[in-house]
Amino acid sequence: MRIAFKDRRLQELLLHGERANQYPPAVYEAFVAAVLFIQQAADERDLYKAPGLHMERLQGKRKDNTVFD
């Protein structure tokens, strides 16, 4: 599944580990684990199984999109 980051710093954190030392190790590891889980999902139905992601469908013009809260 494709992931689009709203904040480029999060993408850099994932791809290069930039500024990982600014976060507690458990927070960084949970972030990486969540992103890997999303990337490995076959489709969005797999993501509804993870209660910590707070997934919701958008309405109106963006009704075909899904976001994580």
C-alpha positions in Angstrom: 0.0 0.0 0.0 1.3 3.5 -0.8 1.8 6.0 1.9 1.9 9.8 1.5 3.4 11.7 4.4 1.9 15.1 5.3 5.1 16.1 7.1 8.3 15.5 5.2 10.2 15.1 8.4 8.3 11.9 9.2 9.3 10.5 5.8 12.9 11.4 6.5 12.6 9.8 9.9 11.4 6.6 8.4 13.7 6.4 5.4 16.9 7.7 6.9 16.4 7.6 10.7 17.0 11.4 10.7 16.5 12.8 14.2 15.5 9.5 15.6 17.5 10.3 18.7 14.9 13.1 19.5 12.3 10.5 20.3 12.3 7.8 23.0 13.3 4.5 21.4 9.8 3.0 22.0 8.1 5.8 20.2 10.5 5.5 17.2 10.1 1.7 17.1 6.3 2.0 17.3 6.3 4.5 14.4 8.4 2.2 12.2 6.2 -0.8 13.1 3.0 1.1 12.2 4.3 2.2 8.9 5.6 -1.2 8.0 2.2 -2.7 8.9 0.5 -0.2 6.6 3.0 -0.9 3.8 2.4 -4.6 4.1 -1.4 -4.4 4.0 -2.9 -6.0 1.0 -5.8 -3.5 1.0 -7.5 -1.1 3.4 -9.6 -3.9 5.0 -6.4 -5.2 6.6 -5.9 -1.8 8.3 -9.3 -1.8 10.0 -8.0 -4.7 12.1 -5.4 -2.5 13.8 -7.3 -0.5 16.5 -4.5 1.9 17.2 -4.6 3.4 13.7 -7.9 5.2 14.1 -8.8 4.8 10.4 -11.7 6.7 8.9 -13.2 7.3 5.5 -13.4 10.9 4.3 -16.7 12.5 3.1 -17.6 14.8 0.3 -15.1 15.5 -2.5 -12.5 13.2 -0.9 -14.9 10.3 -0.2 -12.5 7.9 -2.0 -9.7 8.7 0.5 -9.0 7.2 3.9 -7.1 8.9 6.7 -5.6 8.0 10.1 -6.4 10.2 13.0 
